[in-house]
Every structure is written in C-alpha cells, then in structure tokens.
Amino acid sequence: MTVLIKNVSLFDGINDTLRTDCCIQIDNGLITAISAQPNPDCRYEQVIDAAGFTVIPGLIDAHTHIAFSDTFQALDRMTAEEVAVRSTVIAREMIERGFTTVRDVGSNCYGLKQSIDAGFVPGPRIYPSYGALSQTCGHADYRQNRAQRSDFNRGLEDSSMMRQGHLILADGVPQCLKRTRDQIFMGASQIKIFGGGGASSLFDPLDTIQYTREELRAIVETVSNYGSYVCSHIHAGPAMKIAIEEGVKSLEHATFMDDEIARQCLDHEVWMVPQYATAEKIAQRQIPLDSEILYQKTERVGKGLLRQAELVEKYGLKCAFGTDLIGTPEVHARQNDEFSARKRFFGSFRGLKQATSEAGQLLKLSGLLDPYAEGALGVLCDGAYADLLLVAGNPVADLDILADADNIKMVIKGGNVIKDIRPAQF
C-alpha cells in the first residue's frame, strides 16, 4: 500500500528543529521518501493531510510488562488464558496512547506478539524478553508465602505467574545457560535478568546482590553469542558495578547510582532505563501494592531516582524512556505521565528523544535477534518503519503535550492507521 502524508511539520526524532511543509511517502510499511513535493509519477492509495499537526515518530516504551494487568497477588490467581486475554486490552490501549513499539522485560507474551504481528489484534511492536531470569529467592521468585513450592524442573511451582513462564528461576551456571537458551528459542530479542533486590517482591531486600559473577558471565556470554545483550533489573550500587563489569548493557532502574558508577556506565556505553513517574506514584502510594513492606521499599526507590536523574544529566548517560507499569488497565493508562517527569528532569527535547531515537538505538542492540530488522525505529527518515503520530501542538517545545493522550490525534503503525480522532473536517 502506498500512502502520502502531506503538509507535514516534522520532528524526525533527532533534530530539535521541525522540518516544515514537506511530504512523507510510505510504501509497504516503510518510509521511502521525505520530500518537498509528492512524487508526480506515484499513484497514492491513501492521502493524509497533516496540516495543523506535528508529525513525530511513534513512541517507544523500553520497559513494560504487557501481560501484567493486575497486582501480583491477583495475577497469581489467574489462569494463563485469563492473563492472555487481558494482555490484549493492555496492548490495544498502549498503541492508542501512541506507543507503536515496546520492549517487554519480563512476561510470557509470545502468543500476543505473534497475534499482533499477524494483524489479528491491534498492538505495538514487541521486543520480548519472555520469562525474566532470577535466582531462587531473587526478585522474580514471586511465591507469595513460604508455604509455596518452587521446582521448575518438575513443574511444581505453586505460583501461577512462575508456572506460566512469566518469571523463570535459574540457579548455577548449567541452569542459567539452559534457561537463557530456552528464552532465545522462544523468540526473545534480549534477555532480562534480576541482578539485585526489588521493591515489589516480598523476600529479597533492595540492597541484595543477585547472581554470582560466574552465573552472570555465563548468561551474558550466551546472549552475546547470539548477537544480542542482557538487561538487568537493579537498584543497589554494588550490584550495578558487577553487572557493568560482566557485560550487562542495559540497567533497568539503576536507582542508587553514584558518580563512580555513572563514570563506569559512560566508559562501557551502558544504557539506563529508569521510570521516574511510576516510582514517584508508587512512593506516594498512588498505585496499589500488596503489603506495607513493598510500600516501604518503593519509597526508597522514589527518593533514590531523584539523585540518579541528576547523574544521568551530569554525565550525559545513554537513557531510554520506560514506565514499568504493572496493574489494572487504569494503572497502565498512566503511561504517558512519564513525559511530564522527563520534561522536569531533562527538558522537552531530550525527554522526547529518549522515547524516540534514543530508545530505538537501545532496541537495535538486539542485533541478530532483532524481530524488526527491516527498518529503523524511533526516527522518521528514508528506510524507517512508517510508525508515526499526528500530535496537536509541538511536543519538542512542550513535552507535557504528550502526557495527555488525547493530544495524539492519529496513530500510524507500518503505514496503517490505528487511531484517528482528528476533527471532522480532516
């Protein structure tokens, strides 16, 4: 299908000035030309008038859990079918909010991704980690009490979330190798591990170091052999140092960073994927959690990320947009709140780049495992995927515009219109 978008005021994902009064030509889901005039020799099957709107790349959320549609205790009582059906709602609403691509860093979303890619249900492109790897008594050991069993090898997990493959326990080098390869076989584009304690799990303190160097090294080497990378949930400083030294390329949260760790990240070209709005909301108890223990841990995280943001800016660290929302559709609906937080910490232009071209660079680290290798993501240029938004206002100048999804008037993914709420005259 050949599409023309005319009268375009364009943010290309990279430059801070808009390119005005131009045309975008789309063929078979890719941008084939951005020019001053339409191609007079081309017969367009669809023409879209973008006058009065700013055209930007489709947004990228680099830290999602698309199958986690309720609290962990609630999810642990659901069947796999119920979780799968609910995830289709989360996916549809994500793309309607303007997120045409997401990186899922821990959930069994194989069936959902396949269904979206086949056009059976609407949703974003998904870079899946599938089951996230954890040591026993680590952050992904989501048994809700000490009476529950965990024996992955014999399928005896009492935790439904673990039994369904959203979260995977692996201990010792041989098991870490096996589980890593399992997730790659399932189609993982990168591997997610839990390298330290977490705020939303009951039995592992935030400051723990999880996985030995030998286990971590085995996982990283295996993934590197497939041309991809490892991302790690992590809060504690000592755990971050080990992860960086052993080759992890993306630190999820990276909360209790200091200057030394920031310099290590700079030297090793390691990415940060923090979630400022979500941390603030949980710390302020605006998002339901299952116990007082979890609220106390998340309050520490919320405060720690304020300092971390200063270091990201001070050292110019690689930083991608992520939200980490887990909960009901009403909780996921707050996804765009992160734009206001990014504006406060980084300004509108850099905050927008983190959700477009910079997040796109991170996703392309998947290399040989990239499920969407045909085009670029997060940018608008020849050869990029035709994933783009028509926005009321200029988010390059004021990122708060994207905090309200109603300002996103049209969503196009792969050249196909997913959402169109422009006024009737258009």
HELIX and SHEET records of a PDB file:
HELIX    1   1 PHE A   72  LEU A   75  1                                   4    
HELIX    2   2 ALA A   80  GLU A   96  1                                  17    
HELIX    3   3 TYR A  110  ASP A  117  1                                   8    
HELIX    4   4 PHE A  152  ARG A  154  5                                   3    
HELIX    5   5 SER A  160  ARG A  163  1                                   4    
HELIX    6   6 VAL A  173  MET A  186  1                                  14    
HELIX    7   7 ARG A  213  ASN A  225  1                                  13    
HELIX    8   8 GLY A  237  GLU A  245  1                                   9    
HELIX    9   9 ASP A  259  HIS A  268  1                                  10    
HELIX   10  10 TYR A  276  ALA A  283  1                                   8    
HELIX   11  11 GLU A  292  TYR A  315  1                                  24    
HELIX   12  12 PRO A  329  HIS A  332  1                                   4    
HELIX   13  13 GLN A  335  ASP A  337  5                                   3    
HELIX   14  14 GLU A  338  PHE A  346  1                                   9    
HELIX   15  15 SER A  348  GLN A  354  1                                   7    
HELIX   16  16 SER A  357  LEU A  363  1                                   7    
HELIX   17  17 LYS A  364  LEU A  369  5                                   6    
HELIX   18  18 LEU A  399  ALA A  403  5                                   5    
HELIX   19  19 ALA A  405  ASN A  407  5                                   3    
SHEET    1   A 4 LEU A  30  SER A  35  0                                        
SHEET    2   A 4 ARG A  19  ASP A  27 -1                                        
SHEET    3   A 4 THR A   2  LEU A  10 -1                                        
SHEET    4   A 4 GLN A  46  ASP A  49  1                                        
SHEET    1   B 7 LEU A  30  SER A  35  0                                        
SHEET    2   B 7 ARG A  19  ASP A  27 -1                                        
SHEET    3   B 7 THR A   2  LEU A  10 -1                                        
SHEET    4   B 7 THR A  54  PRO A  57  1                                        
SHEET    5   B 7 LEU A 388  VAL A 391 -1                                        
SHEET    6   B 7 ILE A 408  LYS A 413 -1                                        
SHEET    7   B 7 ASN A 416  ASP A 420 -1                                        
SHEET    1   C 3 LEU A  59  THR A  64  0                                        
SHEET    2   C 3 PHE A  99  ASP A 104  1                                        
SHEET    3   C 3 ARG A 125  PRO A 128  1                                        
SHEET    1   D 2 ALA A 132  SER A 134  0                                        
SHEET    2   D 2 LEU A 167  LEU A 169  1                                        
SHEET    1   E 5 ILE A 191  PHE A 194  0                                        
SHEET    2   E 5 VAL A 230  ILE A 234  1                                        
SHEET    3   E 5 SER A 250  HIS A 253  1                                        
SHEET    4   E 5 TRP A 271  VAL A 273  1                                        
SHEET    5   E 5 LYS A 318  CYS A 319  1                                        
END                                                                             
